[in-house]
């Protein structure tokens, strides 16, 4: 299932890696694509949207509803 998240606070490659790592901790099979210029995180995962959003937020980034 493809899910898009609007994530603010990502300013560098380290931020992208942190978000990707957080998502992969809840779903190691997830495919993650990040467009930092648009604050967009695309995730291909079977995990619930809330679970993925919580993982991103726990890394310190703001996920828009």
C-alpha positions as CSV (number, residue, x, y, z in Angstrom):
1,X,0.0,0.0,0.0
2,X,1.5,3.4,-1.0
3,X,1.2,6.1,1.6
4,X,2.4,9.7,1.4
5,X,3.4,11.8,4.4
6,X,4.0,15.5,4.6
7,X,7.0,15.7,7.0
8,X,8.6,19.0,8.1
9,X,11.9,19.4,9.7
10,X,14.0,17.4,7.3
11,X,16.9,19.6,6.3
12,X,19.7,17.3,5.2
13,X,20.7,13.8,4.2
14,X,21.1,12.7,7.8
15,X,17.4,13.6,8.3
16,X,16.4,11.5,5.4
17,X,18.4,8.6,6.7
18,X,16.8,9.0,10.2
19,X,13.3,9.0,8.7
20,X,14.1,6.0,6.5
21,X,15.6,4.1,9.5
22,X,12.6,4.9,11.7
23,X,10.2,3.5,9.0
24,X,12.3,0.4,8.4
25,X,12.3,-0.4,12.2
26,X,8.5,-0.9,12.1
27,X,8.6,-2.5,8.6
28,X,11.9,-3.8,7.3
29,X,10.4,-4.5,3.9
30,X,9.1,-0.9,3.4
31,X,10.2,1.0,0.3
32,X,10.9,4.7,1.2
33,X,11.3,7.6,-1.2
34,X,12.0,11.1,0.2
35,X,11.7,14.4,-1.7
36,X,13.1,16.8,0.9
37,X,12.4,19.9,-1.2
38,X,8.7,19.1,-1.0
39,X,8.7,17.6,2.5
40,X,7.3,14.5,1.0
41,X,7.9,11.0,2.2
42,X,6.4,8.2,0.1
43,X,6.2,4.8,1.8
44,X,5.3,1.4,0.2
45,X,4.3,-0.6,3.3
46,X,1.5,-2.8,4.7
47,X,1.8,-1.2,8.1
48,X,-0.9,1.1,9.3
49,X,-0.6,4.8,8.5
50,X,-0.7,5.7,12.2
51,X,2.2,3.3,13.0
52,X,4.4,4.8,10.3
53,X,3.5,8.4,11.3
54,X,4.3,7.6,14.9
55,X,7.7,6.2,14.0
56,X,8.6,9.4,12.0
57,X,7.3,11.6,14.8
58,X,9.4,9.7,17.4
59,X,12.5,10.6,15.4
60,X,11.6,14.3,16.1
61,X,9.9,15.3,12.8
62,X,6.4,16.8,12.4
63,X,4.0,14.7,10.3
64,X,1.0,16.7,8.9
65,X,-2.4,15.1,9.3
